[in-house]
Amino acid sequence: MESASQDINLNSPNKGLGVSTMTDVPVDSTSARASAPEGLSPAEEEELRAELAKVEEEIGTLRQVLAAKERHCGELKRKLGLTPLDGLKQNLSKSWHDVQVSNAYVKTSEKLGEWNDKVTQSDFYKKTQETLSQAGQKTSAALSNVGSVISRKLGDMRNSATFKSFEDRVGTIKSRMVGSRENSTDGLHSPSGPGDQPPQDNAPF
């Protein structure tokens, strides 16, 4: 019976599958292989596939060698006390050195130098520099003249009759205030005269 050929064990991973489904199915290698590109003979295709397999095998071998070298390098760094930060600094320094010696960096530096020379030697740059220099000199001279004028005006004002009269008045007022203060101080600390007697206490014993 057909039903008897099925797996009746519910815990079996093959439950519900017929015996016919478990048999091996032959696969045609020619149908599974991708069709050869146009222009290639079967012999050339086989040769290229063999070379591809050989190159892939070499790549795998090189990866294994590289992994072993990296592990050995890590062990050497650990024994020398080198931290990952030191390795990062070394890599950055090497990368910057490689950039500086690269053709692109050298050519860019040369171009920038040429542009700088052209700009500094141009008439427009020279005229602009001369104009700025003259403007700075004029500004310094103007500030110096302003300071001289202010100093001269202050000197003239101090020598004027109005300022001297005001200064004399201030001095007079100051001397009067000092004199009145001294007189009041002397009155408070003057000794009592012979006719002055201290008040007597007539309270009965």
One Martini backbone bead per residue (centre of mass of N, CA, C, O) as a GRO file, in nm:
protein
  205
    1MET     BB    1   0.100   0.033   0.015
    2GLU     BB    2   0.128   0.375   0.009
    3SER     BB    3   0.082   0.450   0.317
    4ALA     BB    4   0.309   0.253   0.430
    5SER     BB    5   0.562   0.426   0.310
    6GLN     BB    6   0.516   0.614   0.527
    7ASP     BB    7   0.599   0.813   0.798
    8ILE     BB    8   0.454   0.756   1.128
    9ASN     BB    9   0.651   0.934   1.274
   10LEU     BB   10   0.610   1.241   1.430
   11ASN     BB   11   0.931   1.285   1.516
   12SER     BB   12   1.014   1.275   1.236
   13PRO     BB   13   1.177   1.455   0.980
   14ASN     BB   14   1.020   1.252   0.753
   15LYS     BB   15   0.741   1.333   0.770
   16GLY     BB   16   0.531   1.286   0.492
   17LEU     BB   17   0.747   1.130   0.328
   18GLY     BB   18   0.836   0.967   0.073
   19VAL     BB   19   1.047   0.736  -0.058
   20SER     BB   20   1.085   0.874  -0.337
   21THR     BB   21   1.204   1.155  -0.213
   22MET     BB   22   1.491   1.019  -0.095
   23THR     BB   23   1.609   0.994  -0.355
   24ASP     BB   24   1.843   1.026  -0.583
   25VAL     BB   25   1.912   1.292  -0.814
   26PRO     BB   26   2.026   1.338  -1.106
   27VAL     BB   27   2.278   1.561  -1.232
   28ASP     BB   28   2.345   1.775  -1.488
   29SER     BB   29   2.639   1.934  -1.552
   30THR     BB   30   2.577   2.076  -1.823
   31SER     BB   31   2.317   2.230  -1.720
   32ALA     BB   32   2.451   2.377  -1.466
   33ARG     BB   33   2.635   2.502  -1.650
   34ALA     BB   34   2.730   2.768  -1.785
   35SER     BB   35   2.730   2.925  -2.055
   36ALA     BB   36   2.931   3.000  -2.295
   37PRO     BB   37   3.078   3.238  -2.424
   38GLU     BB   38   3.112   3.408  -2.686
   39GLY     BB   39   3.409   3.292  -2.860
   40LEU     BB   40   3.430   3.018  -2.698
   41SER     BB   41   3.571   2.733  -2.645
   42PRO     BB   42   3.568   2.455  -2.459
   43ALA     BB   43   3.877   2.457  -2.408
   44GLU     BB   44   3.900   2.751  -2.312
   45GLU     BB   45   3.705   2.727  -2.077
   46GLU     BB   46   3.858   2.511  -1.918
   47GLU     BB   47   4.117   2.675  -1.882
   48LEU     BB   48   3.990   2.917  -1.729
   49ARG     BB   49   3.872   2.753  -1.495
   50ALA     BB   50   4.141   2.642  -1.393
   51GLU     BB   51   4.273   2.915  -1.340
   52LEU     BB   52   4.061   3.019  -1.139
   53ALA     BB   53   4.098   2.795  -0.927
   54LYS     BB   54   4.397   2.856  -0.876
   55VAL     BB   55   4.367   3.150  -0.781
   56GLU     BB   56   4.172   3.096  -0.545
   57GLU     BB   57   4.370   2.915  -0.393
   58GLU     BB   58   4.591   3.129  -0.356
   59ILE     BB   59   4.418   3.328  -0.198
   60GLY     BB   60   4.364   3.141   0.043
   61THR     BB   61   4.660   3.104   0.121
   62LEU     BB   62   4.726   3.405   0.166
   63ARG     BB   63   4.522   3.447   0.394
   64GLN     BB   64   4.648   3.249   0.592
   65VAL     BB   65   4.925   3.385   0.602
   66LEU     BB   66   4.826   3.663   0.694
   67ALA     BB   67   4.696   3.571   0.960
   68ALA     BB   68   4.958   3.461   1.083
   69LYS     BB   69   5.118   3.727   1.070
   70GLU     BB   70   4.924   3.894   1.247
   71ARG     BB   71   4.955   3.723   1.501
   72HIS     BB   72   5.262   3.759   1.526
   73CYS     BB   73   5.256   4.068   1.545
   74GLY     BB   74   5.083   4.086   1.803
   75GLU     BB   75   5.283   3.936   1.986
   76LEU     BB   76   5.521   4.131   1.953
   77LYS     BB   77   5.376   4.386   2.060
   78ARG     BB   78   5.308   4.269   2.339
   79LYS     BB   79   5.606   4.221   2.426
   80LEU     BB   80   5.684   4.539   2.372
   81GLY     BB   81   5.428   4.726   2.471
   82LEU     BB   82   5.236   4.783   2.239
   83THR     BB   83   4.980   4.981   2.150
   84PRO     BB   84   4.723   5.066   1.948
   85LEU     BB   85   4.797   5.371   1.954
   86ASP     BB   86   5.080   5.340   1.838
   87GLY     BB   87   4.988   5.217   1.571
   88LEU     BB   88   4.815   5.455   1.482
   89LYS     BB   89   5.039   5.666   1.475
   90GLN     BB   90   5.217   5.518   1.272
   91ASN     BB   91   5.008   5.509   1.044
   92LEU     BB   92   4.963   5.814   1.018
   93SER     BB   93   5.255   5.891   0.959
   94LYS     BB   94   5.283   5.716   0.705
   95SER     BB   95   5.047   5.836   0.549
   96TRP     BB   96   5.157   6.129   0.543
   97HIS     BB   97   5.419   6.057   0.398
   98ASP     BB   98   5.285   5.941   0.146
   99VAL     BB   99   5.143   6.204   0.067
  100GLN     BB  100   5.397   6.389   0.041
  101VAL     BB  101   5.535   6.182  -0.186
  102SER     BB  102   5.326   6.225  -0.373
  103ASN     BB  103   5.241   6.344  -0.680
  104ALA     BB  104   4.991   6.511  -0.607
  105TYR     BB  105   5.119   6.679  -0.377
  106VAL     BB  106   5.355   6.797  -0.534
  107LYS     BB  107   5.188   6.934  -0.757
  108THR     BB  108   5.015   7.108  -0.568
  109SER     BB  109   5.248   7.266  -0.438
  110GLU     BB  110   5.355   7.386  -0.700
  111LYS     BB  111   5.098   7.535  -0.783
  112LEU     BB  112   5.074   7.711  -0.529
  113GLY     BB  113   5.347   7.851  -0.568
  114GLU     BB  114   5.283   7.977  -0.842
  115TRP     BB  115   5.034   8.138  -0.754
  116ASN     BB  116   5.179   8.306  -0.538
  117ASP     BB  117   5.380   8.441  -0.728
  118LYS     BB  118   5.172   8.571  -0.918
  119VAL     BB  119   5.024   8.740  -0.705
  120THR     BB  120   5.275   8.897  -0.578
  121GLN     BB  121   5.367   9.000  -0.886
  122SER     BB  122   5.131   9.160  -0.926
  123ASP     BB  123   4.996   9.473  -0.973
  124PHE     BB  124   4.749   9.452  -0.790
  125TYR     BB  125   4.899   9.366  -0.532
  126LYS     BB  126   5.090   9.609  -0.515
  127LYS     BB  127   4.874   9.830  -0.505
  128THR     BB  128   4.729   9.725  -0.255
  129GLN     BB  129   4.973   9.740  -0.063
  130GLU     BB  130   5.027  10.043  -0.098
  131THR     BB  131   4.750  10.142  -0.006
  132LEU     BB  132   4.758  10.019   0.279
  133SER     BB  133   5.015  10.164   0.370
  134GLN     BB  134   4.912  10.453   0.332
  135ALA     BB  135   4.667  10.427   0.517
  136GLY     BB  136   4.830  10.366   0.775
  137GLN     BB  137   4.995  10.627   0.779
  138LYS     BB  138   4.756  10.823   0.786
  139THR     BB  139   4.631  10.720   1.047
  140SER     BB  140   4.874  10.773   1.232
  141ALA     BB  141   4.892  11.079   1.175
  142ALA     BB  142   4.606  11.151   1.268
  143LEU     BB  143   4.634  11.053   1.561
  144SER     BB  144   4.874  11.235   1.632
  145ASN     BB  145   4.728  11.504   1.576
  146VAL     BB  146   4.501  11.467   1.781
  147GLY     BB  147   4.684  11.447   2.032
  148SER     BB  148   4.817  11.728   1.999
  149VAL     BB  149   4.559  11.898   2.009
  150ILE     BB  150   4.463  11.811   2.287
  151SER     BB  151   4.713  11.901   2.444
  152ARG     BB  152   4.702  12.199   2.359
  153LYS     BB  153   4.417  12.261   2.467
  154LEU     BB  154   4.478  12.196   2.763
  155GLY     BB  155   4.704  12.404   2.797
  156ASP     BB  156   4.534  12.653   2.725
  157MET     BB  157   4.322  12.613   2.948
  158ARG     BB  158   4.522  12.635   3.193
  159ASN     BB  159   4.628  12.934   3.092
  160SER     BB  160   4.374  13.055   3.140
  161ALA     BB  161   4.189  13.284   3.318
  162THR     BB  162   3.947  13.105   3.392
  163PHE     BB  163   4.103  12.871   3.518
  164LYS     BB  164   4.261  13.033   3.729
  165SER     BB  165   4.013  13.148   3.874
  166PHE     BB  166   3.895  12.874   3.949
  167GLU     BB  167   4.146  12.777   4.107
  168ASP     BB  168   4.143  13.003   4.321
  169ARG     BB  169   3.864  12.944   4.436
  170VAL     BB  170   3.918  12.661   4.527
  171GLY     BB  171   4.151  12.737   4.722
  172THR     BB  172   3.988  12.927   4.906
  173ILE     BB  173   3.773  12.726   4.996
  174LYS     BB  174   3.970  12.524   5.119
  175SER     BB  175   4.102  12.712   5.332
  176ARG     BB  176   3.840  12.779   5.484
  177MET     BB  177   3.765  12.493   5.567
  178VAL     BB  178   4.026  12.437   5.728
  179GLY     BB  179   4.004  12.677   5.930
  180SER     BB  180   3.726  12.608   6.057
  181ARG     BB  181   3.808  12.329   6.158
  182GLU     BB  182   4.034  12.424   6.354
  183ASN     BB  183   3.860  12.611   6.535
  184SER     BB  184   3.660  12.394   6.636
  185THR     BB  185   3.877  12.213   6.765
  186ASP     BB  186   3.987  12.423   6.972
  187GLY     BB  187   3.714  12.469   7.127
  188LEU     BB  188   3.683  12.175   7.235
  189HIS     BB  189   4.007  12.166   7.372
  190SER     BB  190   3.987  12.394   7.571
  191PRO     BB  191   4.061  12.519   7.864
  192SER     BB  192   3.967  12.622   8.167
  193GLY     BB  193   3.921  12.886   8.345
  194PRO     BB  194   3.950  13.044   8.658
  195GLY     BB  195   3.631  13.122   8.677
  196ASP     BB  196   3.584  12.836   8.626
  197GLN     BB  197   3.352  12.607   8.771
  198PRO     BB  198   3.253  12.335   8.883
  199PRO     BB  199   2.992  12.175   8.960
  200GLN     BB  200   2.807  12.127   9.252
  201ASP     BB  201   2.714  11.893   9.494
  202ASN     BB  202   2.403  11.954   9.694
  203ALA     BB  203   2.352  11.697   9.804
  204PRO     BB  204   2.242  11.526  10.052
  205PHE     BB  205   2.349  11.284  10.280
   0.00000   0.00000   0.00000
